[in-house]
Amino acid sequence: MRLAPPIHRLITFRSLKSRLLLGLSCALAILAGAVLGMAWQVGKIMVHETNIAHLRYEADLLADEITQQINQRINALQRLNGVIGLSDDPTWLNYELQKNDSLLTWFEGLMVSDENGVILSDWPSVVGRVGLETKDLEYFKMVRGIRRPYVSEPFVGRASGMPLVLISIPRLDENGRFSGFVGGIVSLKSSGLFDRLSSIRLGDNGYAAVSTASGKILYHPDHELVNAEISNVQLNPMLERALAGWRGEGVAELPSGRVALQAYAQVWPADWIVGLFLPTTQAQLPLAGFIYKLLGIWFVLALLMMPLLWWLLARILKPLDHLESQIGEVGKGERASLDLATSMQELQQVAMTFNRVEHERQQLVGHLQERQAFLDSVLSATPQGMFVANFGGKITYMNPALLEMLDIPPDTPMEAWMEQVHPDDREGARDMWVHSLKTGSDFVRQLRFVRSDHETLWLDIHARVVMLSQGGHSLGLVGVVKDITERRQQEALQRWEAEHDPLTGLLNRRGFERRLEEAFADFQKTSTPSALLLFDLDHFKPINDEGGHALGDEMLRRIAQIVAWEVRGSDHVARQGGDEFAVLLPSCTLGQAERIAESLRQSVSEVTVTHEGKEYSVTLSIGVTTFDECDETVDVAISRADAASYEAKGEGRDAVVVKLPEQLDPIELFD
């Protein structure tokens, strides 16, 4: 079912009323977005400040509680140390430890060592602990060095397999000399040190953790991380500072990549750090819910306001309906001008402008018809190929001379004869045509056109924008087409003759040197291997002397044919003058080049010419080399190949000599 025109215009925003309504709606949306954005930013700051204050309070509270528990355990061990004194009698020590059995509510075990770190007594007794030497362990070295209570780095108990720490109290005599330590083993899981942390509630993703200043985790909601090293500390600058003794709070990125509110406090007696972490996304959840509620309220209010806005716009824009109907009457010829009964200055100005433009249009139509008739006669009579195109890119007219040149009927669709443009030129011409249409610049192009009789023409096309003298308005493009096939063929022949030997059809020295420089440039850029063969004809002089130059020319032509047959299609063969020849083998290894050279030598040795009953033949002395990284110019490689060719002659001719850079005598370069 088709929608009624007013409803359709409203839905597609094709009417002014619908667009104004859309504009007002967008303005309200922008206003609501700005208000909600400001509310979000202000609320986010308040939420962050509130949560930061809460985290700071909780971190200090947790640190104070853990500090108190550590101090209680240190005080208990100091009292025990005062009771046992400096005695090293294991029986006495064991008796005293058992008598203080109540300390086991705070410790997993108690032990006493002598000044050398040997455990003298423990309680409860664990097999292998008495007599254990601890002098090389971290906590013994520390308590002996600092001579004050020390909490060790976490370790895993051998018997329990649980993460533990050892609180050590130094045993000092009246002179302050170290006589051992009294230690209490504390379980990180069952000693009650971190009971308060497990009760902290920071939402679904917030958590509290405790670590040592060296970066070992003592408490974490994920129990698998206990006693593990903190990874990627550098990714969280606040954590890195806290491990160095800083206490404070802020916002930073966690190693997991999530941004979180963080607060740190220090447990100084144990050199531990308490950290609280609350992801910003979780902290902002209540605020996000509030913003969504405000957004819903705005949406409901906007829906309620739409009918009222539509009614107001309809009343304001009623005169536009009269304008539309009168413009339609002008278009049908039922009236000559607009006459609106409205006090809206804008519509009055529109009506005046329309009446003026309509008057100018009528005048232009008359002039245009005259110019069109004149142009049609000129284009039809000119012997030069010409065409007219509009700014949509479509050729609307081709004169008889151009139709005859291209051998196409007048009613041939543009899409059909465009397919006759040579495939290699089609895309470039189309891109240039589109560019000229967009910018109004001249279209200048030479391309090939394949006629229906399969004859290929070279066309020179020059199209220019046509501008009206009044107002500078453009009508389209007018183009001139010239047949330059004969000129292109002559230019191609001249280019071929400039680089080829007229006797053999091979490359001459100029053409060969250009291809040699190109191959050497490719070698320097991509290390593509290329080989070079240089040779002249052995025993060629008697052919010229006895048979004349005609016989010598015949021998040169035959040898040129043989060489061209023997090499690859991608290779370049040149006659550089007289009986001197060269072959460039692109993308060819030294081994391949040597095989090709040997094949040339064998094939040429079988070529003969006859004069007055006498048969003449020649041989080749071939020098072979390849481009090398030490070659600064291509002349170095040429000299190397030339030296190899002379060496082949020196060895008795009819030979192939390969010469590499390290085999070339520097003096030979100047011979």
C-alpha positions in Angstrom: 0.0 0.0 0.0 1.4 3.4 -1.0 1.6 6.2 1.6 -0.3 9.4 1.2 2.0 12.2 -0.1 2.1 14.3 3.1 2.9 11.2 5.2 5.5 10.1 2.7 7.2 13.5 2.7 7.2 13.5 6.5 8.8 10.0 6.7 11.5 10.8 4.1 12.1 14.4 5.3 11.4 15.8 1.9 9.1 18.7 3.0 10.3 21.9 4.7 8.0 21.2 7.7 9.5 17.7 8.3 13.0 19.1 8.0 12.3 22.0 10.4 10.8 19.4 12.8 13.9 17.3 12.3 16.1 20.4 13.0 14.2 21.3 16.2 14.4 17.7 17.3 18.2 17.7 16.6 18.5 20.9 18.6 16.6 19.4 21.5 18.8 16.3 21.2 22.0 18.4 21.2 20.7 20.4 24.2 19.8 17.2 26.1 23.1 15.7 25.1 25.0 18.8 26.4 23.1 18.8 29.7 23.5 15.0 30.2 27.2 15.3 29.2 27.8 18.0 31.8 25.8 16.1 34.4 27.9 13.0 33.6 31.2 14.9 33.9 30.3 16.7 37.1 28.8 13.5 38.5 31.9 11.5 37.5 34.1 14.0 39.4 31.9 13.7 42.5 31.8 9.9 42.3 35.6 9.8 41.9 36.1 12.1 44.9 33.7 10.2 47.1 35.1 6.8 46.2 38.7 8.0 46.5 37.9 9.3 50.0 36.3 5.9 50.9 39.2 3.9 49.5 41.7 6.1 51.4 39.8 5.6 54.7 39.5 1.8 54.2 43.2 1.5 53.2 44.3 3.4 56.3 42.0 1.3 58.5 43.3 -2.0 57.0 46.9 -0.9 57.3 46.4 0.1 61.0 44.7 -3.2 61.8 47.4 -5.3 60.1 50.1 -3.1 61.8 48.4 -3.8 65.2 48.3 -7.5 64.6 52.0 -7.5 63.5 53.0 -5.5 66.6 51.0 -7.8 68.9 53.0 -10.8 67.5 56.3 -8.9 67.7 55.5 -8.0 71.4 54.6 -11.6 72.2 57.9 -12.8 70.7 59.8 -10.2 72.6 58.3 -11.3 75.9 59.1 -14.9 75.0 62.7 -13.8 74.2 62.9 -12.2 77.6 61.8 -15.4 79.3 64.2 -17.8 77.6 67.2 -15.4 77.8 70.5 -16.4 76.2 70.3 -20.1 77.1 71.3 -22.6 74.3 70.1 -25.6 76.2 67.7 -27.4 73.9 65.8 -29.1 76.8 65.3 -25.8 78.6 64.3 -24.0 75.4 61.8 -26.7 74.4 60.3 -26.6 77.9 59.8 -22.8 77.7 58.3 -23.0 74.2 55.8 -25.6 75.4 54.9 -23.5 78.4 54.0 -20.6 76.0 51.7 -22.9 74.0 49.1 -20.1 74.0 51.1 -18.2 71.4 50.1 -20.9 68.8 46.8 -19.0 68.4 48.9 -16.3 66.6 51.7 -18.5 65.2 51.8 -21.8 63.3 55.1 -22.6 65.1 57.9 -21.2 67.3 61.6 -21.8 67.0 64.9 -20.6 68.5 68.3 -20.5 66.8 71.9 -19.9 68.0 74.2 -17.2 66.7 75.1 -19.3 63.7 71.5 -19.8 62.6 71.2 -23.4 63.7 67.7 -24.2 65.0 68.1 -25.3 68.7 64.4 -25.9 69.5 61.0 -25.6 67.9 57.3 -26.1 68.9 55.3 -27.9 67.8 58.1 -30.2 66.8 58.6 -30.7 63.1 60.9 -33.5 62.0 64.1 -32.0 60.5 63.6 -28.5 61.8 65.9 -28.8 64.9 69.5 -28.7 63.6 68.5 -26.9 60.4 71.0 -24.3 59.4 69.5 -20.9 58.4 72.6 -18.8 58.1 72.2 -18.5 54.3 68.5 -17.8 54.4 67.1 -14.3 53.8 65.4 -13.7 57.2 68.5 -14.8 59.2 70.8 -12.5 57.3 68.3 -9.6 57.8 67.7 -10.1 61.5 71.4 -10.5 62.3 72.2 -7.4 60.2 69.5 -5.0 61.4 69.4 -6.4 65.1 65.6 -5.6 65.4 62.4 -7.4 64.7 62.0 -8.4 61.1 59.2 -10.0 59.0 60.5 -12.2 56.3 59.6 -12.5 52.6 56.8 -15.1 52.1 57.7 -18.7 51.5 55.9 -22.0 51.2 56.1 -24.4 54.2 57.7 -27.7 53.5 55.3 -29.6 55.6 52.0 -27.7 55.2 52.5 -26.4 51.7 50.9 -23.1 52.8 52.3 -19.6 52.2 54.1 -18.4 55.4 56.1 -15.6 56.8 58.6 -15.7 59.7 58.6 -12.9 62.4 62.1 -12.9 63.9 63.3 -11.2 67.2 67.1 -11.0 67.6 68.6 -12.5 70.8 71.2 -9.9 72.0 73.5 -10.2 75.0 74.3 -7.3 77.4 76.9 -6.0 75.0 74.5 -6.0 72.1 76.2 -9.0 70.5 73.9 -11.2 68.3 73.2 -14.6 69.8 70.5 -16.0 67.5 66.8 -15.3 67.1 63.4 -16.2 68.3 61.0 -16.8 65.4 57.3 -17.2 65.0 55.9 -18.7 61.8 52.7 -17.0 60.6 50.3 -18.5 58.0 49.1 -16.0 55.5 45.8 -17.9 55.2 44.8 -19.1 58.6 46.5 -16.7 61.0 43.7 -14.1 60.9 46.1 -11.4 59.6 43.9 -10.6 56.6 40.4 -11.5 58.0 39.4 -7.9 57.7 40.4 -7.8 54.0 38.2 -10.7 53.1 35.2 -8.8 54.5 35.8 -5.7 52.4 33.1 -5.1 49.8 34.1 -3.1 46.7 31.4 -4.4 44.3 31.8 -7.2 41.8 35.2 -6.2 40.5 36.8 -4.2 43.3 39.2 -5.8 45.6 41.9 -5.3 48.3 45.4 -6.8 48.2 48.6 -6.9 50.3 52.1 -7.3 49.0 55.7 -6.9 50.3 57.8 -3.9 49.3 59.8 -6.3 47.1 56.7 -7.1 45.0 55.5 -10.4 46.4 51.7 -10.8 46.8 50.7 -11.8 50.4 46.9 -11.5 50.0 44.7 -11.4 47.0 41.1 -12.5 46.3 42.5 -14.8 43.7 44.3 -17.3 46.0 46.4 -18.6 43.1 48.3 -15.3 43.1 49.4 -15.5 46.7 53.2 -15.7 47.0 53.5 -14.7 43.3 55.5 -11.8 41.9 53.7 -8.7 40.9 54.1 -8.5 37.1 54.3 -5.4 34.9 54.8 -3.0 37.8 56.0 -0.3 35.3 52.5 -0.2 33.8 51.1 1.2 37.0 53.2 4.2 38.2 51.1 4.5 41.4 51.8 0.9 42.4 55.5 1.4 41.6 55.6 4.4 43.9 53.8 2.5 46.7 56.3 -0.3 46.5 59.0 2.4 47.1 57.2 3.6 50.3 54.6 6.1 49.1 51.0 6.2 50.5 48.2 7.9 48.7 45.4 7.5 46.2 44.5 8.3 42.6 43.4 6.9 39.3 45.7 4.8 37.1 45.6 1.9 34.7 46.1 -1.6 36.1 48.3 -4.2 34.4 45.2 -5.8 33.1 44.4 -2.7 31.1 41.4 -1.5 33.2 41.4 2.0 34.7 40.8 1.9 38.4 40.6 4.1 41.5 43.5 3.1 43.8 44.5 3.8 47.4 47.7 2.6 49.1 48.8 2.5 52.8 52.0 1.2 54.4 52.4 -1.5 57.1 55.7 -0.2 58.4 56.6 -3.0 60.9 56.4 -5.6 58.2 57.4 -3.4 55.2 54.1 -4.3 53.5 51.7 -2.4 51.3 47.9 -2.5 51.4 46.2 -1.6 48.2 42.5 -1.1 47.4 41.4 -1.1 43.8 37.9 -0.1 42.4 37.4 -0.1 38.5 36.1 3.3 37.3 33.4 1.5 35.3 32.0 0.0 38.5 32.3 3.2 40.5 30.3 5.0 37.8 27.5 2.4 37.6 25.1 4.3 39.9 25.8 7.5 38.0 25.2 5.8 34.6 21.9 4.5 35.9 20.9 8.0 36.9 21.9 9.4 33.5 19.9 6.7 31.7 16.8 7.7 33.7 17.2 11.3 32.8 17.6 10.3 29.1 14.4 8.3 29.3 12.5 11.3 30.8 13.8 13.5 28.0 12.7 11.0 25.4 9.2 10.8 26.7 8.9 14.6 26.9 10.2 14.9 23.3 7.6 12.5 22.0 4.9 14.5 23.8 6.1 17.8 22.2 6.3 16.5 18.6 2.5 17.0 17.7 2.6 20.5 19.1 5.7 21.4 17.2 4.2 20.0 14.0 1.0 22.0 14.4 2.9 25.2 15.0 5.1 24.6 11.9 2.1 23.9 9.7 0.6 27.3 10.7 3.8 29.2 10.1 4.5 27.6 6.7 1.0 27.9 5.2 2.1 30.6 2.7 4.6 28.2 1.2 1.6 26.1 -0.1 0.4 29.2 -2.0 3.9 29.8 -3.4 4.1 26.2 -4.6 0.8 26.3 -6.4 1.6 29.6 -8.2 5.0 28.3 -9.3 3.2 25.3 -10.8 0.9 27.7 -12.7 3.9 29.6 -14.1 5.4 26.4 -15.3 2.2 25.4 -17.1 1.9 28.9 -18.7 -1.3 29.7 -16.8 0.3 32.8 -15.3 3.3 35.0 -16.1 4.5 35.9 -12.6 4.0 35.2 -8.9 1.7 37.4 -6.8 1.7 36.3 -3.1 -0.7 37.9 -0.5 1.6 37.5 2.5 3.4 39.8 5.0 6.5 37.5 5.2 9.4 39.5 3.8 11.3 36.4 3.0 8.6 35.0 0.8 8.1 38.3 -0.9 11.8 38.4 -1.8 11.6 34.8 -3.1 8.7 35.8 -5.4 10.5 38.9 -6.7 13.7 36.9 -7.4 11.7 34.2 -9.2 9.9 36.7 -11.4 13.2 38.3 -12.4 14.8 34.9 -13.1 11.8 33.8 -15.2 12.0 36.9 -17.3 15.7 36.3 -18.0 15.1 32.7 -18.7 12.6 33.5 -21.4 15.1 35.8 -23.1 17.8 33.1 -22.9 15.6 30.5 -24.4 15.2 32.6 -27.5 18.9 33.2 -27.8 19.7 29.6 -27.2 17.5 28.3 -29.9 19.3 30.6 -32.4 22.7 29.5 -31.2 21.7 25.8 -31.3 20.7 26.1 -35.0 23.9 27.8 -35.9 26.0 25.2 -34.0 24.3 22.3 -35.7 25.0 23.7 -39.1 28.7 24.4 -38.3 29.3 20.9 -36.8 27.6 19.1 -39.7 29.6 21.0 -42.3 33.1 20.8 -40.9 35.4 18.0 -42.3 37.1 17.7 -38.8 35.7 15.0 -36.4 33.8 16.8 -33.6 31.5 15.8 -30.7 29.4 17.5 -28.0 29.0 16.1 -24.4 27.0 17.2 -21.5 28.3 17.4 -17.9 26.8 14.1 -17.1 29.6 12.6 -19.2 27.3 11.5 -22.1 28.2 12.3 -25.7 25.0 13.8 -27.2 26.2 14.6 -30.7 28.9 13.3 -33.2 29.2 15.1 -36.5 29.3 13.0 -39.8 33.1 13.3 -40.2 33.6 11.7 -36.8 31.1 8.9 -37.5 32.8 8.2 -40.8 36.2 8.2 -39.1 35.1 5.7 -36.4 33.0 3.7 -38.8 29.9 3.6 -36.5 26.2 4.3 -37.2 24.7 7.5 -35.8 22.3 5.6 -33.5 25.1 3.5 -31.8 24.8 3.7 -28.0 27.8 5.3 -26.3 28.3 2.2 -24.2 28.7 0.1 -27.3 31.4 2.1 -29.2 33.3 2.8 -25.9 34.0 -0.9 -25.9 36.0 -0.4 -29.1 38.5 1.8 -27.4 41.7 -0.3 -26.9 41.6 -2.1 -23.6 45.1 -0.7 -22.6 43.8 2.9 -23.1 40.2 2.5 -21.9 40.6 2.9 -18.1 43.0 5.8 -18.4 40.8 7.7 -20.8 37.7 7.1 -18.6 39.5 8.4 -15.5 40.7 11.5 -17.4 37.2 12.1 -18.8 35.7 12.0 -15.3 38.4 14.4 -14.0 37.6 16.9 -16.8 33.9 16.7 -16.0 34.5 17.4 -12.3 37.0 20.2 -12.6 36.0 21.8 -15.9 39.5 21.4 -17.3 40.4 20.5 -20.9 40.3 16.8 -21.9 43.5 16.0 -23.9 44.3 12.4 -24.7 45.8 10.2 -27.3 44.3 6.7 -27.5 43.7 3.7 -29.8 40.3 2.9 -31.4 39.6 -0.5 -33.0 37.1 0.0 -35.9 34.6 -2.6 -36.9 36.9 -3.7 -39.7 39.6 -4.4 -37.1 41.7 -1.5 -38.2 43.4 0.3 -35.2 43.4 4.1 -35.3 45.5 6.4 -33.2 43.2 9.3 -32.2 44.2 12.7 -30.7 41.2 14.1 -28.7 40.9 17.6 -27.3 37.7 18.6 -25.6 37.0 22.0 -24.0 34.3 23.4 -21.7 31.9 25.8 -23.6 30.9 28.9 -21.6 28.1 31.3 -22.2 29.1 34.9 -22.8 26.5 36.2 -20.3 26.8 35.0 -16.7 29.7 32.6 -17.4 27.5 29.5 -17.3 28.8 26.3 -18.9 26.8 24.2 -21.4 29.0 21.2 -21.7 32.1 20.1 -23.7 32.9 20.4 -27.4 35.7 18.1 -28.6 37.9 17.8 -31.7 39.2 14.4 -32.9 42.2 13.9 -35.2 43.4 10.7 -36.9 47.1 10.6 -36.1 47.7 6.9 -37.0 50.2 7.6 -39.8 52.2 10.0 -37.6 52.3 7.5 -34.7 53.5 4.7 -37.1 56.2 7.0 -38.4 57.3 7.9 -34.8 57.4 4.2 -33.8 59.5 3.4 -36.9 62.0 6.2 -36.1 62.3 5.0 -32.5 63.0 1.5 -33.7 65.6 2.6 -36.2 67.3 4.7 -33.6 68.1 1.7 -31.5 68.5 -1.2 -34.0 71.1 -2.3 -36.5 69.7 -2.0 -40.0 71.7 -5.0 -41.3 70.8 -7.7 -38.7 67.7 -6.2 -37.0 69.5 -6.6 -33.6 69.9 -3.8 -31.1 72.6 -1.4 -31.9 75.1 0.0 -29.3 72.7 2.8 -28.2 69.7 0.5 -27.7 71.9 -2.2 -25.9 73.5 0.4 -23.5 70.0 1.7 -22.5 68.8 -1.8 -21.6 72.1 -2.6 -19.9 71.7 0.5 -17.7 68.1 -0.5 -16.8 69.2 -4.0 -15.8 72.1 -2.7 -13.7 69.7 -0.3 -11.9 67.3 -3.3 -11.2 70.3 -5.2 -9.8 71.3 -2.4 -7.5 67.7 -2.0 -6.2 66.5 -5.6 -5.9 69.8 -7.7 -6.4 68.2 -9.3 -9.5 71.0 -11.3 -11.1 71.9 -10.6 -14.7 74.7 -11.9 -17.0 76.6 -10.3 -19.8 78.1 -12.0 -22.9 80.6 -10.2 -25.2 82.1 -11.8 -28.3 83.4 -11.1 -31.8 83.9 -13.4 -34.7 87.1 -15.4 -35.1 88.4 -15.7 -38.7 85.9 -13.2 -40.0 88.4 -11.0 -41.9 89.1 -13.6 -44.7 85.4 -13.6 -45.5 85.4 -9.9 -46.2 88.7 -9.9 -47.9 88.1 -12.9 -50.2 84.3 -12.8 -50.6 83.6 -9.1 -50.3 81.4 -7.2 -47.9 78.2 -8.7 -49.3 79.4 -12.2 -48.2 80.5 -10.7 -44.8 77.0 -9.1 -44.4 75.3 -12.4 -45.2 77.5 -14.2 -42.6 76.6 -11.4 -40.0 72.8 -11.8 -40.7 73.0 -15.6 -40.3 74.9 -15.4 -37.1 72.4 -12.8 -35.8 69.5 -15.2 -36.5 71.3 -18.1 -34.8 72.1 -16.0 -31.7 68.5 -14.7 -31.5 67.2 -18.3 -31.8 69.5 -19.7 -29.1 68.8 -17.1 -26.3 65.6 -16.7 -24.3 62.8 -14.4 -25.4 63.5 -12.0 -22.5 67.2 -11.6 -23.5 68.7 -8.7 -25.5 71.0 -9.3 -28.4 73.0 -6.5 -30.0 75.5 -5.9 -32.8 77.7 -3.2 -31.4 79.6 -2.6 -34.6 81.6 -4.6 -37.2 81.8 -8.2 -36.0 81.3 -7.4 -32.3 78.2 -8.8 -30.5 76.8 -8.6 -27.0 74.0 -10.5 -25.1 72.3 -9.3 -21.9 70.7 -12.1 -19.9 68.3 -10.5 -17.3 67.4 -12.7 -14.3 70.0 -15.2 -15.2 72.6 -17.0 -13.0 76.2 -17.5 -13.9 75.6 -21.2 -14.5 72.7 -20.6 -16.9 74.8 -17.9 -18.7 77.7 -20.3 -19.2 75.4 -22.9 -20.7 73.8 -20.4 -23.0 77.3 -19.2 -24.1 78.4 -22.7 -24.8 75.3 -23.3 -26.9 76.0 -20.1 -28.9 79.6 -21.2 -29.5 78.5 -24.6 -30.8 75.7 -23.3 -33.0 77.7 -20.5 -34.6 80.5 -22.9 -35.4 78.1 -24.8 -37.7 77.2 -21.7 -39.7 78.8 -21.5 -43.2 78.7 -19.3 -46.3 80.1 -20.3 -49.7 81.9 -18.2 -52.3 83.3 -19.6 -55.6 83.2 -23.1 -54.3 85.0 -22.3 -51.0 83.2 -22.6 -47.7 83.8 -20.2 -44.9 82.9 -20.5 -41.2 83.7 -18.6 -38.0 84.0 -19.3 -34.3 83.2 -17.3 -31.2 85.5 -16.2 -28.3 83.0 -15.5 -25.6 83.5 -13.6 -22.4 81.0 -14.2 -19.7 80.4 -12.3 -16.4 77.6 -11.2 -14.1 76.8 -8.0 -12.2 78.4 -7.9 -8.8 77.9 -5.8 -5.7 81.4 -4.4 -6.0 80.5 -3.0 -9.5 80.2 0.8 -9.1 79.1 1.3 -12.7 78.0 -0.9 -15.6 81.3 -0.1 -17.3 83.1 -2.3 -14.7 81.1 -5.3 -15.8 81.6 -4.6 -19.5 85.3 -4.3 -18.9 85.3 -7.7 -17.1 83.4 -9.4 -19.9 85.6 -7.8 -22.5 88.7 -9.0 -20.7 87.3 -12.5 -20.6 86.7 -12.4 -24.4 90.3 -11.4 -25.0 91.4 -14.2 -22.7 89.3 -16.7 -24.8 91.1 -15.5 -27.9 94.4 -15.8 -26.2 93.6 -19.5 -25.4 93.2 -20.3 -29.1 89.8 -18.9 -29.9 86.5 -20.8 -30.1 86.2 -20.8 -26.3 84.0 -19.6 -23.4 85.8 -17.8 -20.5 84.0 -16.9 -17.3 85.4 -14.0 -15.3 84.3 -12.9 -11.8 85.3 -9.7 -10.1 88.1 -11.2 -8.0 89.6 -12.7 -11.2 89.9 -9.3 -12.9 93.3 -7.6 -12.9 92.8 -3.9 -12.2 95.4 -3.1 -14.9 93.1 -4.7 -17.5 90.4 -2.0 -16.9 92.7 0.5 -18.6 94.0 -1.7 -21.5 
